């Protein structure tokens, strides 16, 4: 193995280092984009909207809304 290291040309080593540095920079940029708080919030919001738009969820939420309105109206009438 040591013979292989000794045989390497300094220019080849520099190219390998430069390639590794570029790959590391791309990885760090990708991680920074994925961990961006505004992007995470947007992804969470989009997921919530997709969930609420499901027919079963929409009907359930409508039922809860109607129930809440009935309760409010009953309270107002009792006053």
C-alpha positions as CSV (number, residue, x, y, z in Angstrom):
1,X,0.0,0.0,0.0
2,X,2.8,2.4,0.8
3,X,4.2,1.9,-2.7
4,X,0.9,3.1,-4.2
5,X,1.0,6.3,-2.1
6,X,4.6,7.0,-3.1
7,X,3.8,6.4,-6.8
8,X,1.0,9.1,-6.8
9,X,1.8,12.2,-8.7
10,X,1.3,15.5,-6.7
11,X,-1.0,16.8,-9.4
12,X,-3.1,13.7,-9.1
13,X,-3.3,14.1,-5.3
14,X,-4.3,17.7,-5.8
15,X,-7.0,16.8,-8.2
16,X,-8.3,14.2,-5.8
17,X,-8.4,16.7,-3.0
18,X,-10.1,19.3,-5.1
19,X,-12.7,16.7,-6.2
20,X,-13.3,15.7,-2.6
21,X,-13.6,19.3,-1.5
22,X,-16.2,20.0,-4.3
23,X,-18.2,16.9,-3.3
24,X,-18.1,18.0,0.4
25,X,-19.2,21.5,-0.5
26,X,-22.1,20.1,-2.5
27,X,-23.1,17.8,0.4
28,X,-23.0,20.7,2.9
29,X,-25.1,22.9,0.6
30,X,-27.7,20.1,0.2
31,X,-27.8,19.6,4.0
32,X,-28.1,23.4,4.6
33,X,-31.0,23.6,2.1
34,X,-32.8,20.6,3.7
35,X,-32.4,22.1,7.2
36,X,-33.5,25.6,6.2
37,X,-36.3,26.5,8.7
38,X,-38.5,28.3,6.2
39,X,-38.3,25.2,3.9
40,X,-39.1,22.9,6.7
41,X,-42.1,25.1,7.6
42,X,-43.3,25.2,3.9
43,X,-43.0,21.4,3.8
44,X,-44.9,21.0,7.0
45,X,-47.6,23.4,5.7
46,X,-47.9,21.5,2.4
47,X,-48.2,18.2,4.2
48,X,-50.9,19.6,6.5
49,X,-52.8,20.9,3.5
50,X,-52.6,17.6,1.7
51,X,-53.8,15.8,4.9
52,X,-56.8,18.2,5.3
53,X,-57.8,17.9,1.7
54,X,-58.4,14.1,2.1
55,X,-62.1,13.5,1.8
56,X,-62.4,11.7,5.1
57,X,-60.6,14.4,7.0
58,X,-62.5,17.2,5.3
59,X,-65.8,15.6,6.2
60,X,-64.7,15.1,9.8
61,X,-63.5,18.7,10.1
62,X,-66.8,19.9,8.6
63,X,-68.7,17.8,11.2
64,X,-66.6,19.3,14.0
65,X,-67.2,22.8,12.7
66,X,-71.0,22.2,12.5
67,X,-70.9,20.8,16.1
68,X,-69.0,23.8,17.3
69,X,-71.4,26.2,15.7
70,X,-74.4,24.4,17.2
71,X,-72.8,24.7,20.7
72,X,-72.1,28.4,20.2
73,X,-75.7,29.0,19.0
74,X,-77.1,27.1,22.0
75,X,-75.0,29.1,24.4
76,X,-76.1,32.4,22.9
77,X,-79.8,31.4,23.1
78,X,-79.5,30.4,26.8
79,X,-78.4,33.9,27.8
